[in-house]
Amino acid sequence: MTEATIMVAGEAGQGVQSIGLILSKIFSRGGYHVYSDQDYESRVRGGHNFFRIRVSDEETGAIDETLNVLLALNQDSVDLHRGELVSEGVIICDKEKVTGANGSTLVAVPLGELAEQAAGNRIVANTVALGACLGLLDYKPEAAETLLKETFGGKAAEANVTALHAGYGFVRENYADASPLQLQPRGDQVGLLLNGHEAVALGAIAAGCKFMAGYPMTPASSILEYMAANSERMGLVVLQSEDEIAAINMTIGAGFAGVRAMTATSGSGFCLMVEGVGLAGITETPIVVVDGQRPGPAVGLPTRTEQGDLQFVLHAHHGEFPRAVLAPSTVTDAFYLTVKAFNLAEEYQTPVILLTDHLLATSYQTVPAFDFRRVTVHRGDLYTPGDGNAPDEYMRHRVTNSGISPRAFPGMSEALVVTDGDEHGEDGHLIEDGGIRSSQMDKRLRKHGGLKDEISEPITYGAPEPGITLVSWGSTYGAVREAVDLLNDDGLRVSMLHLSELWPFPRDAVTEALARGQTNYVVESNASGQMSRLIRVETGIASDGLMLKYDGRPFTPAYIADRVKRKEVSPW
């Protein structure tokens, strides 16, 4: 097995993300599986940022805590991360900015000097660093040349290619034997390299979404940006609204008119959207809302990750109405669950909330090409004139056994479409009658039964008769799954129960899965054990321990496995 973890670290403005993404693409195109995560501060310049790339000839869905190569663009990066190097790990650093690495193998490269000599401009010093990294690994630079030309073009491409070779040549000449780790292209690209929010945007487009409104907010901004960048080519209407309230109201308007519509925000933006979610609920308007979670409350840590919004989105808005809540586990899952979200929204004429988080949003992963044979569009029960459906008798909120009323689109037929944010009768006009109120509430809530049947069972993995079951949800999937493998390799009997379709809650499947094990620990990125609480409410089963992380950083397989072996879990 060939595997390595490479970290590019420095401050904002030094090109950390650019180098990291180009390296990820190089290895992906060279036939490797790649998983890359990012850690950055909420500032334009300065601070400490890193981009971590795990490269393997086997599929991987999580990051490794140890480093084989640290590409440090400043002294802070060396000081902060040299302890993460494996025994034969190597630090590539800027000779002009780093003074030492306390015994670690050090590859000192004059990045700025080489950039100026080769390209006449120190601004391409980060490309010299890219070349130095490839030189250390003896990975031929041709793939990087292609990417630089794709990225820049013209004279800028020429300057960057020259800088690339300057860094590569310097290291091959002076440090050819500095690292025992050598990587060579393995063959054709094994899959697409995408992050989670790119997959959400692609899933929305594939599902037929034609309208998106949003207000920029980390990490949800990337969905808005991707949709806007592809709007003309894909026939989309994408609007940056003046705030989140306007965004969700525009989305409701589009959904009411018959267009598949979505909005995307983060937790504090979702706070502003909550009244709109209720309006969609009572008017039975299909919309998809993405909540890209990050630590709160208020602004919290705007560029970090957390799973702190689960209980919030389950109960957002006063009163009661049906909804579905989905939380993609992987980049692939983000694509297909987004398609499912749009279908559920229209079939049940209700809001569907897609819970992502900063980790899933910004982490890149090689995934198989999406199978568009799995993409189907279900628009639900639509009104058609004739067969006893006289236009003058159409009632938007007609009481039905399923709770789903045939939907007509305003202006698309002679049927008059009326609805109201107040409680209303079948014809959509507001009422004060208690009996009609009860009838409309019952009608809407009957959809819950249908929605429940649409929810897929949780994923189970690992030992069939486990001594310990790790329960997880959303983006923790990759880390927990690999931790299960590590623990079973050590002789423990461990399984995983993972949920990505959270509401309506799959009570029977979860109850049955937990009954197979002796002990269950819930692993989640929040401070209060929100999934554990939900399981206890829905099944009556209390967790035997909680493994909680709320420092804004993601779980890793080693972190989980170590705490299970040490029994370092919090009591419920």
N, C-alpha and C positions, 0 to 999 in steps of 0.2 A: 504494500500500500504506500502510495506517495501522498504526503500531506504536508502543508506548511501554512503558517499564519504570518502575515506581513502587516505591519502597522505603519502608516504614514502619519506623522504627528508634527504639529506646529501651531502657529497662531492664525487667527482669521486674517485672510488677505495674502497668505503665503502659497495658496494653491493646493492646500491639503486635499480638498474634495476632488479637484481636477486630477491630481496624480492618482488618488485612490480609485476613482471611477475608471480611468484609462487602464490601470493595472488590472482591475476586475474584468474589463472587456478583453484585454489581451489574453488573460488566462482562460476566459470563457471561450473565446474564439479558437484557442489552442486545444480544445477538447477536455478541459478540466471542469469539474463542478466547483462553483464559487458561491460562497455566502459572505456578504460584506455588510458591516454595520457602521454607523457614524455616531460620533459624539461631538457635539459642538455647543458653544455658548451663544447666548442671545445678544450678539454684538457683531458689528460689521468688521471691526479690526481688533486685533489683540486677543487676549484670553487664551485658552488652550483648547485645541480641537484635535481629533484624530479620526482616521478612516482605517478600519481593520478588515483585512481580507483573508478569509480562509479558503485555501486552494486544495482540492483533493481529487484523486481519481475515482472516488466513490461519492455517492450522493450525500449531501450534508445540508442540514437545515438550522444550524445554530453556530455560534462563534466559539472559539477555543480561547481560554484565558492566557495561555502561554504563547510566546512570540518566537519565531525563528529569525525574523529580520525586523529591526526597528529603523525606519527611515526618519531620522530626527532633524527637523529644520531649525530647531533652536535648543538652547541649553535646558529649558524647562522640560522639554520632551524627553531628554535623556534622564534627567533627575526623577521624573515621574514614572517612567516605564522600564528602566533598565532591570528592575527586579522581576519583570514578567518574562524575561528572556530565558529560553532553555539553556542548558549548560554550554552548548556549542552555538548559541545565538550570536548574531552580529548586529552591530549598530553602524549604520551609514549616517554620517553627520556632515554638517557644513563646517569645514575646517576653520572658517572665519568666525564662527559663532559658538562653537562647542569646545570646551577645554579638556574634557576627559570623560571616561565612562567607568571608572573604578574597576578596572580589571577585565571588563568585557572586551571582546574583540572589537576593535574600532576601525572603521574604514572612513578616513577623513578625506573629504573631497572639497576643494575650493569652488563651491557652486557658483558664486557670483563672479569670481575671476574667470572661470571657464566659460560662463555665459557671455561675458564681455569679449573674451578672446574669440569665441566661435561665432557669435551672432551680433556682437557690437551692442548688446543691451542686457543689463542684469535682470530685466523683467522675466527672462526665460530661465532663470536659475532653477525653478521648480522642474522644468523639463530636463535640465542637466541631472537633477536628482532622480528623475524617472529613469534616465539612461543608466545612471550609476546602479540603481536597483537591479535592472535587467542584466547589467554587466556582472554583478555579484553572483547572480543565479545562472550565468552563462546562457541566458534566454535570448535568442537572436532578436535583434531590434526591428526586423522588417514589419512585424505586426503593429508595433508602436508607430512606425512611420505611416502606415496606412491610416491609423486612427487620427494621428495629428493632422494629416492632410484632409481627412473628413471633417475634423473639428474646426480647423482654421481657414485653410485655403490661401492662395496667393503668397505674398511675401512673408506673412505671418507664419504660414506653414513651413516655408523654407527655413526661417529662423529657428523654429522649434525643432525641425528635423536635424539641423546642424547642431543645436544644443543637445539633443538626444544622443547623438553619436559622440559628442565631446565627453559626456558623462560616462557613457558605455566604454569608450576607449580608455579613459583614465583609469577606471577600475580594473579592466582586463589587463592593463599594463602594469599596474601597481599592486593590485590586491586579488589576483586571479585565484589564489588558493585560500582566501580568507574564510570562506564558508564551505562546509561539507555538503550543503544543500545545493543541488543542481536541478533545474527544471527545464524540460524541453517540450515543445508542442507534442500532444499525443495523437492528434488527428482532427477530425471535423468537430465543429461546435456541437456540444451535447444538448443544447436547448437555448431558450431565450434568456437573456439577462434583463430582469425587470425588478423594480421595487413594488411594494404592495399597493401603493396608490396609483402607480401606472397601470397595474392590473385591474384595480377598481374602475379607473377611467375607461380602459379597454372593454371591460365587462359591461359598463353602462352603454357604450357605443354599440356593442354587439347586441345588447338587449333592445335596442331601438330608442334609447333616450335621445331626445332632440332638443331639450332645453335644460340649461343649468344656470342657476343664479347663486352667487356666493360672495362673501366678503373675506379677503385674505386673512388667514389665521393659521399659524403653524400647529400641526403639520398638514392641515387640510388644504392649504394653499396649492399644494402640488397637483391636486385633482383639478382644481380650477385652471391652473396654468396649462396642464396637459390637454384639457378639453378645449381651452381657448386656442392653443397652438394648432389643433387639428379641426377647428370649427369649420373653416371654409371647405377643406377637403372632404369632411364627413357630413356636411349639411347640418351643422348644429347652430343653435342660438345660445351663446354664452355671455352672461352679463355679470360684471362686477358691480354689485349693488352698493348703496351708500352705507348699509349696515346689515346685520344679520336679520333684523325684523323684516326689512324690505326683501331680503333674499328668500325667506321662506314664504312670504306672501306672494311674491312673483311665482314661486314654484307651485303654490296652491292654485294660482290663477291658470297656469299652464296645464296643470293636471286636470282641473275642472273642465277646461276646454277640450280635453281629449289627448293631450300631448304627454308622452312619457317624460317626466320631469324629476330633477333631483337638486339637492343643495348639499353642501359639505361645510363643516365647521369643526371647532374643537369644543371642549366642555363649557367654557365660559361663553362662547358664542351660542352654544345650544341653549344655555340659560335664557338668552334673549329670544330664541325661537320657540320656546315652550308654548306660548299662547297660540302660535300658528299651528303647532302640532295638534292642539285641541280643536282648532278650527277645522283642520283636515279630518279629524275624527268625527265631529258632529255632522259635517257636510258630506262625509263619506267620499272624500277626495283622495285618490291614490297619489302618494308622493314617496320618494326615497330620500332619507336624510342620513348622511354620513357624519358620525361623530368620531373624529380622530382624537383619541384620548391623550391627555398629557397631565402631569401632576398639577393639582390645584390645592386649595381653593384660590379664587381670583386668578391672577396671572400665573401663580405658582412657578413652576420651572418650564417655561414655554418651549424649550427645545429638548426636553427629556421625555421619558416614557413612563406610563403608569396605566393601570386598569381600574381607575377609581370611579368610573361613571356607570357601572352596571346597574346598581340600585336606582340611580337617578333616572336612566332612560326607561326602566321598567315602569316607573310611576310618574313620569313627567306629565304635567298638566293636572288640574283639578278635575274631579269627576271620573267617570269610568267609560272606556271605549276600548275595542280590540286593537291590538298592534302586534307586529312581529319584530323580534330583535335577533339579529344574526351577527356573529363575530368571527370573521375569517381567521383561519389558523396559519395559512401559508400564502405565498404569492399566488399559487395556482388556485387555492381556495378563494382568494379575493376575487378572482375573475368569475368563477362559476357562482359564488354566493351573491355577487352583485346582479347577475342575470336572474337568479332566483328571487332576489329582493324586488325587482321590477315586476316579475310575474305575480308574486304574492300581493303586491300593492294593488295591481289592477284587478286580479281575481276577487279579492276581498274588499276592495274599495276602502283602503285604510292606510295610515302611515306605516312604513317599514323602516326601521332604524338599523343601520349598518355600523357596528362598533369596530373601529380599527384603533390603532394607537401609533405612537411615534416610532416604535421599533419596527412594526410591520410597514408603516408608511415609507420609511427612509432606507430600509435594508434591502440590498440587492441579492437576488438568488437566481441561479440557473434553473429553469423549469422547462418541462416538455412543452412543445407547441400546443396551443389550445385546440381542442377538438370541437369544431363548430357544428358537428353533428349533434352535440349535446346541447346546443343553444336553440331553444324553442321560445316562441313568443306566445303567451297566453293572455289575451286581453279581457277575459272574463265574460260575464253575461251582458251583452250589448243589446240595446233596444233596436228592433227592426220593425218598421211599419207593416201593416197587413196581418193576416191571421188573427184577427180580433184585437190587434194592438192599434186602435184608432189614435191618431196624434192628439186629438182633443181630450183623450182620456189618460194620457201619459202622466204618471206620478213618479217623480224622481226617487222618492223614499217609500215606495210601495212595500208593504209588509209581506214577507215571504218566509217559507219554512226554513230556508238556509240563512236568512238574514241579509242576503244579497239581492239588491233591487236592480233590474235591468237599467243599464246606464245609457243615456242619450247624450250627445254632445251638442252644446248650444250652437244654433245656426246650421246644423248639419241635416236637419229634417224639419218637418212641420211641428214636431213635438216641442212644447214649451218646457224648458228646463228651469225649475225654480228650486232654490235651496236657501238656507238661512243659518247664521251662526247662533241664533236663538233656537230653543227646541221648536220643532215644527211637526206638522202632520205629514201624511203620505205625499201630499201635493207640494210640500216644501215651504208652505206659508207658516209663519210663527203661530204658536198656540200657547194657551195657559191651562188647558184641560189636563187633569191628572191622569186620566185613563189613556189618553193619546201619548202623553209623556212616557208612561210605563210601557206602552206598546212599542214605541220607537226605541227605547232603551233595550227592551228584550230583543227586538229585531237586530240591533247592532251587535249586541253581545252574543247572539247565536253564531256569529261568524267565528268566534273563538274556537268552537268545536271543529269547524272545517280547517282553520289554521293549524290546530293541533295535529291533525292528520297529515299535514304537509311537512312537519318537522322531522328531519332525519334523525336516526338514532346516533348517540355519541360514538366516537371511535374508541375501540379497545385494542390494546397492544401489550405484548409481554407474556408473562407467565399465566397459563390458563387457570391455575389454582393458586393465586398469589397470597403471600403472607402480608404484603403491603401493596395497596393501590394508591397511586398518585393521581389525584383529580386536578385537571387543569382546564383552561378555556382560552380561546383567542390565540394571540401570538406566542404564548409560552410553549406551543406544541413541539417545535423542533428541539428545544432545550430539554424538555421533559422526556420526550421519546428517546433521545440519546442517553439521558441519565438512566432510564430504565435499562438500556443495553449495558451500560457500565456496571450497574448494580447486579444484574443477572450474571454478568461475566465474573463478578466477585462471589458468586454463590448464593446470593439472596434471591428469593422468589418475589419479583416485583412486576406489577402491571401498571398500565396507564388507562385512565378513563378521561377522555377529552371531549369537550363540548364546543361546537362552533355554531349551533343553532339553539339559541338560549330561551326563546320565548315564542309561543307557549312552551312551557318547560316539559321536556320528555321524561315525565315522572316515572313511568313504568320501567323504561330502559335503564335509567340511572339506579333505581331501586334494585333491579335484578343484577346489574353489574357490581354494585357495592356488596351485595350479598355473597359474592364469590370469594371475597377477601376477608382477612382477619382484622386488618388495620387500614384505615384510609387517612391520608394526609392531603389537604387541599393546598395547591401551589398557585399563588396569584400575586400580581403586582399591585397590591393596595394595603392599607394599614388595618382594615377592619374585617377582612375575610368575607367579602361580599358574596362570592359564589358559595362559600361554605354556609352562609346564612340562608341563601336561596334554596340550597339543597335541603337544609333542615326544615325550612318552612314547607317545602313541597313534598318531601318524603318522610319527614320525621326522623331522619338519620343524621346524627351529629358527627362531625369529623372528629377523629382521634388526635388531630394536631393540625396546625396551620404553618405553612412555610410562606411567609409574607416578605415582600421586598418593595420598598417605597422610597428609595433613594434616587429614583429617576433613571437608574441603570438597569439593563435587562438581566434576566436569569441566564446562567450558562450551565451546561450539563455538569461540569465538575462541581460547581457551587451546590447544585441540587443533590448530587450523589453524595458529596461529603457530608451534608447536613442530615441526610437520611441515615448514613452509617453512624453518625455521632448522635442520632436522635435529637438533633437541635431543631425542634419544632415548638411553636407556641401552643399552649393549651387552648382549647376552645372556650 
